[in-house]
Amino acid sequence: MTIASCGSVSATTLGLPNSAAIPAEKARLPKGLFVAKIPVSAKTKQRLANDIESITMLSLLQARNTKLAAGTRVPEILVIGLRLHEPNAAVPTDIVELIAMQRKSGMLFVCVRDADFEGTTRQECAFAVRRALPARAGHTTTSKVFISEWKPAGEATLDVSDPTVESVDALWESLCSQVILDDPSPIDLNARLARRMQIAHLTAQVDKLTRDHQRAKNPEQRNEIYAKLHKTKNQLEELQQTEG
């Protein structure tokens, strides 16, 4: 069996089990499939038509072909290749959003582009997932597309061997963790993600308060800003210690 590929990337090169690889003849997904049943903006339709060269199902991870327990939240994980048309293209987050919102399954997107590198061209790969942001009970949840860094296509791999992964649900958490945090552990991903987001927020606040303090002329105002800056720096330091 010839397995599906997106550029030079396949289930095998990614490190996924051969048992979950999709045959090449069944892998190509028509673009029209994703705009047939839901309202789609003209801009997104145009990007789908012009920016995406092809959409390919690379792997379908299920309990039966991974030797994992069935998931209760995520029935299966689709690994979908997006071959990008333009050199040096960014990950098309609107296309990822469009496709991912249409099924309950977990979807991991493998984006492949040609990129300029040291006077020549190489093929690069980045991963993307759509995931609900951590939210407090009773608050509306929102989703975001998370993107990994670009790597040479031959170096882009996924770790499916973490010993704490015992179900398809846990495998999805592990894959999301690899894309978002570069860490295969599936444990407490929402808590780790919330902490990472809070660190980013506090870092931005420290930068802003530092600039505000430098600009302030009034001594009382400078002291007030300095107190806020000191408190924010302490909060950031505490979080960074727990992150480490």
Secondary structure per residue as TSV (DSSP state, phi and psi in degrees):
chain	resnum	aa	ss	phi	psi
A	1	M	-	360.0	129.3
A	2	T	-	-85.2	122.6
A	3	I	B	-88.6	158.5
A	4	A	-	-67.7	150.8
A	5	S	E	-142.2	156.2
A	6	C	E	-122.5	103.9
A	7	G	T	62.4	-127.9
A	8	S	T	-95.1	5.0
A	9	V	E	-98.3	133.8
A	10	S	E	-141.1	175.0
A	11	A	H	-55.9	-38.6
A	12	T	H	-65.5	-48.3
A	13	T	H	-65.2	-28.4
A	14	L	H	-77.2	-14.2
A	15	G	T	88.8	16.5
A	16	L	-	-87.2	154.3
A	17	P	-	-63.9	139.0
A	18	N	G	-59.5	-29.3
A	19	S	G	-62.9	-20.0
A	20	A	G	-103.9	-1.0
A	21	A	B	-70.5	146.9
A	22	I	-	-96.6	134.4
A	23	P	B	-60.8	141.3
A	24	A	G	-55.9	-37.7
A	25	E	G	-71.6	-14.0
A	26	K	G	-111.6	7.1
A	27	A	T	-93.3	-27.0
A	28	R	B	-73.7	128.7
A	29	L	-	-108.0	123.6
A	30	P	-	-67.0	139.2
A	31	K	G	-60.7	-35.1
A	32	G	G	-61.7	-20.9
A	33	L	G	-58.3	-30.7
A	34	F	G	-95.5	-2.4
A	35	V	T	-120.7	6.7
A	36	A	S	-79.0	-31.5
A	37	K	S	-116.5	-7.1
A	38	I	S	-131.7	153.9
A	39	P	-	-66.0	133.4
A	40	V	-	-133.5	135.4
A	41	S	-	-65.6	155.1
A	42	A	H	-61.4	-36.3
A	43	K	H	-64.4	-44.5
A	44	T	H	-67.1	-40.1
A	45	K	H	-59.5	-41.9
A	46	Q	H	-65.4	-41.6
A	47	R	H	-65.3	-40.2
A	48	L	H	-61.2	-41.4
A	49	A	H	-71.8	-41.1
A	50	N	H	-99.1	-33.1
A	51	D	H	-92.9	-20.6
A	52	I	E	-104.3	117.0
A	53	E	E	-74.5	-42.1
A	54	S	E	-159.8	156.9
A	55	I	E	-123.2	124.3
A	56	T	E	-132.2	130.1
A	57	M	E	-80.1	115.4
A	58	L	E	-92.3	-36.4
A	59	S	E	-155.5	149.7
A	60	L	E	-129.6	105.0
A	61	L	E	-93.1	117.4
A	62	Q	-	-133.1	169.9
A	63	A	H	-58.0	-39.9
A	64	R	H	-69.2	-26.6
A	65	N	H	-112.3	7.6
A	66	T	H	-120.2	-6.3
A	67	K	T	61.8	28.2
A	68	L	-	-106.1	161.2
A	69	A	B	-68.5	150.1
A	70	A	-	-62.8	147.0
A	71	G	-	-82.8	148.9
A	72	T	S	-96.7	-24.1
A	73	R	S	-105.3	-36.3
A	74	V	-	-118.8	105.6
A	75	P	S	-68.8	-29.6
A	76	E	-	-163.8	164.5
A	77	I	E	-124.2	120.8
A	78	L	E	-95.7	129.9
A	79	V	E	-107.1	112.4
A	80	I	E	-116.6	126.4
A	81	G	E	-89.2	131.3
A	82	L	E	-114.4	108.9
A	83	R	E	-86.7	115.5
A	84	L	E	-85.6	141.6
A	85	H	S	-78.3	-46.6
A	86	E	S	-85.5	142.3
A	87	P	T	-62.1	144.2
A	88	N	T	61.3	23.5
A	89	A	-	-67.4	150.3
A	90	A	-	-83.4	160.3
A	91	V	-	-63.1	126.8
A	92	P	-	-79.5	85.3
A	93	T	H	-60.9	-32.5
A	94	D	H	-68.4	-33.6
A	95	I	H	-72.0	-41.4
A	96	V	H	-58.2	-45.8
A	97	E	H	-60.4	-46.4
A	98	L	H	-57.7	-46.5
A	99	I	H	-74.3	-44.4
A	100	A	H	-67.6	-30.0
A	101	M	T	-75.6	-7.4
A	102	Q	T	-93.4	-5.2
A	103	R	-	-141.1	151.7
A	104	K	S	-74.0	-20.1
A	105	S	S	-60.1	153.2
A	106	G	E	-70.8	141.3
A	107	M	E	-130.6	125.1
A	108	L	E	-112.0	125.6
A	109	F	E	-100.7	132.7
A	110	V	E	-109.3	102.6
A	111	C	E	-94.4	127.9
A	112	V	E	-122.8	129.2
A	113	R	E	-136.8	162.0
A	114	D	E	-91.2	139.2
A	115	A	E	-140.2	145.9
A	116	D	E	-68.8	136.3
A	117	F	E	-154.4	112.9
A	118	E	T	49.7	48.4
A	119	G	T	82.2	1.2
A	120	T	E	-133.6	-167.6
A	121	T	E	-123.6	138.5
A	122	R	E	-133.5	160.8
A	123	Q	E	-91.0	132.7
A	124	E	E	-124.1	158.9
A	125	C	E	-136.6	139.1
A	126	A	E	-135.8	149.7
A	127	F	E	-102.7	152.2
A	128	A	E	-143.7	142.9
A	129	V	E	-137.5	149.8
A	130	R	E	-104.1	127.0
A	131	R	E	-144.4	144.9
A	132	A	E	-67.8	136.6
A	133	L	-	-74.0	147.5
A	134	P	-	-58.0	134.3
A	135	A	-	-140.4	150.0
A	136	R	-	-71.8	154.6
A	137	A	T	-56.2	134.5
A	138	G	T	89.6	-12.3
A	139	H	S	-93.1	150.9
A	140	T	-	-68.5	133.1
A	141	T	-	-88.0	143.6
A	142	T	-	-125.8	154.0
A	143	S	E	-108.8	154.3
A	144	K	E	-140.1	147.1
A	145	V	E	-89.7	121.4
A	146	F	E	-103.1	143.3
A	147	I	E	-130.5	137.2
A	148	S	-	-83.7	175.3
A	149	E	-	-75.8	153.8
A	150	W	-	-72.0	139.4
A	151	K	E	-133.7	158.9
A	152	P	E	-54.8	138.8
A	153	A	G	-54.0	-36.7
A	154	G	G	-72.6	-13.4
A	155	E	G	-102.5	-2.1
A	156	A	-	-83.5	109.2
A	157	T	-	-133.4	160.6
A	158	L	-	-122.2	136.1
A	159	D	-	-94.3	116.0
A	160	V	-	-114.0	22.9
A	161	S	-	-112.8	8.7
A	162	D	-	-59.8	128.0
A	163	P	T	-65.6	-18.1
A	164	T	T	-84.2	-5.7
A	165	V	-	-85.4	110.0
A	166	E	-	-121.4	-5.0
A	167	S	B	-143.6	167.9
A	168	V	H	-64.5	-35.8
A	169	D	H	-57.9	-47.0
A	170	A	H	-67.3	-34.6
A	171	L	H	-63.8	-40.9
A	172	W	H	-62.8	-43.3
A	173	E	H	-61.0	-40.8
A	174	S	H	-63.8	-45.3
A	175	L	H	-64.4	-41.8
A	176	C	H	-61.9	-41.8
A	177	S	H	-62.4	-37.3
A	178	Q	H	-65.9	-40.6
A	179	V	H	-70.0	-44.0
A	180	I	H	-84.8	-42.9
A	181	L	H	-116.9	-0.6
A	182	D	S	57.3	42.6
A	183	D	-	-146.3	125.5
A	184	P	-	-77.1	-7.3
A	185	S	-	-65.9	130.8
A	186	P	-	-87.5	-4.0
A	187	I	T	-77.6	129.1
A	188	D	T	52.1	43.2
A	189	L	H	-61.2	-42.4
A	190	N	H	-60.5	-40.6
A	191	A	H	-66.5	-41.3
A	192	R	H	-68.2	-37.8
A	193	L	H	-67.2	-42.6
A	194	A	H	-60.9	-40.6
A	195	R	H	-65.0	-42.8
A	196	R	H	-62.5	-41.1
A	197	M	H	-66.2	-38.9
A	198	Q	H	-66.4	-38.6
A	199	I	H	-60.8	-43.9
A	200	A	H	-62.8	-40.5
A	201	H	H	-64.8	-46.7
A	202	L	H	-67.2	-36.0
A	203	T	H	-60.9	-43.1
A	204	A	H	-64.5	-38.1
A	205	Q	H	-65.6	-41.8
A	206	V	H	-60.3	-43.8
A	207	D	H	-61.2	-44.3
A	208	K	H	-66.2	-47.0
A	209	L	H	-65.7	-34.0
A	210	T	H	-62.4	-44.8
A	211	R	H	-65.6	-42.6
A	212	D	H	-60.4	-40.6
A	213	H	H	-65.9	-38.3
A	214	Q	H	-67.7	-32.4
A	215	R	H	-84.3	-25.6
A	216	A	-	-64.4	135.0
A	217	K	-	-102.0	-37.5
A	218	N	S	-71.5	124.7
A	219	P	H	-57.2	-39.8
A	220	E	H	-64.6	-42.1
A	221	Q	H	-66.5	-40.6
A	222	R	H	-60.0	-42.7
A	223	N	H	-64.9	-40.0
A	224	E	H	-64.3	-44.3
A	225	I	H	-66.3	-38.8
A	226	Y	H	-62.9	-39.0
A	227	A	H	-63.0	-43.2
A	228	K	H	-63.9	-42.2
A	229	L	H	-62.8	-44.0
A	230	H	H	-61.8	-44.4
A	231	K	H	-63.8	-43.5
A	232	T	H	-66.6	-39.7
A	233	K	H	-62.0	-39.5
A	234	N	H	-65.6	-42.2
A	235	Q	H	-61.9	-42.6
A	236	L	H	-64.1	-42.9
A	237	E	H	-63.2	-40.6
A	238	E	H	-62.1	-45.0
A	239	L	H	-65.5	-41.0
A	240	Q	H	-64.7	-32.7
A	241	Q	H	-67.3	-41.2
A	242	T	H	-69.1	-32.4
A	243	E	H	-64.4	-39.4
A	244	G	-	-70.8	360.0
